[in-house]
Amino acid sequence: MSIRPQALPTRKLSLQYFAATAIASAFLSLPALVQGQTLPANNLPALAFTHVTIIDATGSAAQPDMTVLIDGGGIVAIDKTAKMQLPPSIQVVDATGKFLIPGLVDMHVHTSWDNYFVRPLMLANGITGTREMFAANFDAVKQRRREVDAGQLTGPRIFAAGPIVDGPGGPWPGSIIVTSAAEARAAVDKIKRDGYDFVKVYSALDREPYFAIADEAKKLGIPFAGHVPGSISTLEASNSGQKSLEHLYGISLSCSTREEELRKTPLSYVPE
């Protein structure tokens, strides 16, 4: 097992990078507003949204003209506005014509977690949770978590992947390169021990290390997600417990009636 030196290449931000935040721009997001206070959640003043339409993201029909009461940083009551009796001193937001949805989660971000750009942009678009897909600066992630928990900053919850686990030829500095089952298990052990939330697998992994990662992750109770390596089918990845298949890599191949034939054809590798 080898660890590449930690020196990430500079990347330009693109519209695609922020595409996941755009879907929330038309909505009023309760968790974002609650977390938008620079106070610990249990010290926030009581707040009520009235005449709002609730979409609870369960598949249920929209619920119009509702009131949602927030206290201590959490929802304490939901009812029809006409039925809800509110204390006269409570802060009221008239949300007529607006929609209330659960906080959104951006499931694939790469950011340095600066104080002045990504964090407020996420909250402004209703994103209250994120999955950092390669926490190259894990110290910064942990610092942001502490500051948000203490009420010193506002920001989303961050679920952070450890260093990318890849095979020989993997392109990213900071990756853990593994060539055997033993090295793969050691990589998972280290990521778990260092306090990351999940393991990220990548495109150049061979079959033996990949399945060792899946087995070790299951034993240690840590999720694994990421790219589907070229050596693995999407069905195998799903059956092995991989939690997400990033960029839909391998999906088009698995939808082909010629999958077995095409899988034997060498493919050019384009990192992302």
Beta strands, then each sheet from edge to edge (+ up, - down):
strand 1: 2-3
strand 2: 28-29
strand 3: 47-54
strand 4: 63-71
strand 5: 74-80
strand 6: 91-94
strand 7: 99-101
strand 8: 104-109
strand 9: 127-132
strand 10: 157-160
strand 11: 165-166
strand 12: 176-177
strand 13: 199-201
strand 14: 224-226
sheet 1: 1+ 12- 11-
sheet 2: 2+ 7+ 3+ 4- 5+
sheet 3: 2+ 7+ 3+ 6+
sheet 4: 8+ 9+ 10+
sheet 5: 13+ 14+
end
